[in-house]
Amino acid sequence: MESRAILATGFGPRKCAKIGQPLKDQISRLPDEILVYILSCLTLKEAARTSVLSKRWIDLWRSMACLDFDASKVLKKMFSIPSWGRYADFVRKERHKYVEWVDKVLLQSDKSLALDYLRVAFYLDNCYGDEIHKWLQHAFARRVQRLELNLFPDDDPPATQESYTFHYELFCPSSGQSQPGYSEIHHHAQIGFKSLRALSLISVNVTGEVLEFFLINCPFLERLVVEASSVLINLRVCGPSIALKYLEEKGIVHELPQLTNLKEFVLIASASKDHSLIGFTSLIRASPNLEKFVLKLESWWDDMVRGDRKLKKAASFPLQHLKVVELLGYYGRRSELELVEYFLENAIVLEKLIIDPRDPRNVTFPKTRKERKQEKKQEKLARICAKQQIEGLIPSHIEFSIL
């Protein structure tokens, strides 16, 4: 006879509930912290729907620390509309719905709780500046740690004057001036900014002075993504050591401060014809402790040229910590080969070099069969060029791969 000890923990065999006897709701007895954590695994709309379950659940979703206003389903549907007239009408309606949704959720959420994550991702321009301004004030008032503002959620966001501009009033709301001077920004630093750990601004017009404010006044800011700003040229920072460890920017900054803590740098750049890429090495030199560099080259097949011009040399500069280099969108131009040779000569501890000829943009608009076939043909040719150009230059201790 089999004998098993059943521990008195409540996990032993139980009799089924009698027919007609209501089952007890064990989940609702859990502490608020656990229930809110469960809700965080759902989308924002799904979490809000749980308020109809019972009185116990009515207000729980308001305590969520992560607010991701994801509209990917709507955006996907938007791209499938063939008619421009219908498309424009659809966008206008969905913009209005999206803004109302964000307003309603932020109004009903518990403003006394700190905010871990806020993500806004929809086609919104400066016409919605007041609403966006209000959302950002809400986020900073709740000491947001991760903030993502993507106002053109596409593969190739444009940098235009019509994009939302990051207002100075966010830094100094008490000031009556619409555009206070640079020094005034620093004198009106708000405590809400200091909690930022990650900041992503895409299709947002933000100046170097505003970014400098973030870098100086946010001691925990480790991750910064900036794409498609029509007003950002240089970034100069004079002050205490910057905590930044990850930087991603789309070829708009021509000058960087010394980023001594930066470990990973992702640079997105437009590559036309066979124009030299050596100038990017100055940005790399600004990060003496860089360990990983990723260059994403965006270009069109009919705008690229494989020439036979003489290779240019960049000034030697030992990169003492760089271990991994990735080049995406490699085509086999002399400009790309120049950059590869620069890393092989200067990256003292280089361990891995990855070449990827595929377009780094995840194109959302549909391609014809002919376009896909042409793209595959060009990628195959680029792989052959990479193998012929680079393989013989790689020392035995460096791992080399062509994707």
LINFEN-V787290 format. One record per residue. N is the residue number from 1. RES is the residue in one small letter. BURIAL is b if it has 16 or more other ideal C-beta (glycine too) atoms within 10 Angstrom, else e. Layout:
N:RES:BURIAL
N:RES:BURIAL
//
This chain:
1:m:e
2:e:e
3:s:e
4:r:e
5:a:e
6:i:e
7:l:e
8:a:e
9:t:e
10:g:e
11:f:e
12:g:e
13:p:e
14:r:e
15:k:e
16:c:e
17:a:e
18:k:e
19:i:e
20:g:e
21:q:e
22:p:e
23:l:e
24:k:e
25:d:e
26:q:e
27:i:e
28:s:e
29:r:e
30:l:e
31:p:e
32:d:e
33:e:e
34:i:e
35:l:b
36:v:b
37:y:e
38:i:e
39:l:b
40:s:b
41:c:e
42:l:e
43:t:e
44:l:b
45:k:e
46:e:e
47:a:b
48:a:b
49:r:e
50:t:b
51:s:e
52:v:e
53:l:e
54:s:e
55:k:e
56:r:e
57:w:b
58:i:e
59:d:e
60:l:b
61:w:b
62:r:b
63:s:b
64:m:b
65:a:b
66:c:b
67:l:b
68:d:e
69:f:b
70:d:e
71:a:b
72:s:e
73:k:e
74:v:e
75:l:b
76:k:e
77:k:e
78:m:e
79:f:e
80:s:e
81:i:e
82:p:e
83:s:e
84:w:e
85:g:e
86:r:e
87:y:e
88:a:e
89:d:e
90:f:e
91:v:e
92:r:e
93:k:e
94:e:b
95:r:b
96:h:e
97:k:e
98:y:b
99:v:b
100:e:e
101:w:b
102:v:b
103:d:e
104:k:e
105:v:b
106:l:b
107:l:e
108:q:e
109:s:b
110:d:e
111:k:e
112:s:e
113:l:e
114:a:e
115:l:b
116:d:b
117:y:b
118:l:b
119:r:b
120:v:b
121:a:b
122:f:b
123:y:b
124:l:b
125:d:b
126:n:e
127:c:e
128:y:b
129:g:e
130:d:e
131:e:b
132:i:b
133:h:b
134:k:e
135:w:b
136:l:b
137:q:b
138:h:b
139:a:b
140:f:b
141:a:e
142:r:b
143:r:b
144:v:b
145:q:b
146:r:b
147:l:b
148:e:b
149:l:b
150:n:b
151:l:b
152:f:b
153:p:b
154:d:b
155:d:e
156:d:e
157:p:b
158:p:e
159:a:b
160:t:e
161:q:e
162:e:e
163:s:b
164:y:b
165:t:b
166:f:b
167:h:b
168:y:b
169:e:b
170:l:b
171:f:b
172:c:b
173:p:e
174:s:e
175:s:b
176:g:e
177:q:e
178:s:e
179:q:e
180:p:b
181:g:e
182:y:e
183:s:e
184:e:e
185:i:b
186:h:b
187:h:e
188:h:b
189:a:e
190:q:b
191:i:e
192:g:b
193:f:b
194:k:e
195:s:b
196:l:b
197:r:b
198:a:b
199:l:b
200:s:b
201:l:b
202:i:b
203:s:b
204:v:b
205:n:b
206:v:b
207:t:b
208:g:b
209:e:e
210:v:b
211:l:b
212:e:b
213:f:b
214:f:b
215:l:b
216:i:b
217:n:b
218:c:b
219:p:e
220:f:e
221:l:b
222:e:b
223:r:b
224:l:b
225:v:b
226:v:b
227:e:b
228:a:b
229:s:b
230:s:b
231:v:b
232:l:b
233:i:e
234:n:e
235:l:b
236:r:e
237:v:b
238:c:e
239:g:e
240:p:e
241:s:e
242:i:b
243:a:b
244:l:b
245:k:b
246:y:b
247:l:b
248:e:b
249:e:b
250:k:b
251:g:b
252:i:b
253:v:b
254:h:e
255:e:e
256:l:b
257:p:b
258:q:e
259:l:b
260:t:e
261:n:e
262:l:b
263:k:b
264:e:b
265:f:b
266:v:b
267:l:b
268:i:b
269:a:b
270:s:e
271:a:b
272:s:e
273:k:e
274:d:b
275:h:e
276:s:e
277:l:b
278:i:b
279:g:e
280:f:b
281:t:b
282:s:e
283:l:b
284:i:b
285:r:b
286:a:b
287:s:b
288:p:b
289:n:e
290:l:b
291:e:b
292:k:b
293:f:b
294:v:b
295:l:b
296:k:b
297:l:b
298:e:b
299:s:b
300:w:e
301:w:e
302:d:e
303:d:e
304:m:b
305:v:e
306:r:e
307:g:e
308:d:e
309:r:e
310:k:e
311:l:e
312:k:e
313:k:e
314:a:b
315:a:e
316:s:e
317:f:e
318:p:e
319:l:b
320:q:e
321:h:e
322:l:b
323:k:b
324:v:b
325:v:b
326:e:b
327:l:b
328:l:b
329:g:b
330:y:b
331:y:b
332:g:b
333:r:b
334:r:b
335:s:b
336:e:b
337:l:b
338:e:b
339:l:b
340:v:b
341:e:b
342:y:b
343:f:b
344:l:b
345:e:b
346:n:b
347:a:b
348:i:e
349:v:e
350:l:b
351:e:e
352:k:e
353:l:b
354:i:b
355:i:b
356:d:b
357:p:b
358:r:e
359:d:b
360:p:b
361:r:e
362:n:e
363:v:e
364:t:e
365:f:e
366:p:e
367:k:e
368:t:e
369:r:e
370:k:e
371:e:e
372:r:e
373:k:e
374:q:e
375:e:e
376:k:e
377:k:e
378:q:b
379:e:b
380:k:e
381:l:e
382:a:b
383:r:b
384:i:e
385:c:b
386:a:b
387:k:e
388:q:e
389:q:b
390:i:b
391:e:e
392:g:e
393:l:e
394:i:e
395:p:e
396:s:e
397:h:e
398:i:b
399:e:e
400:f:b
401:s:e
402:i:b
403:l:e
//
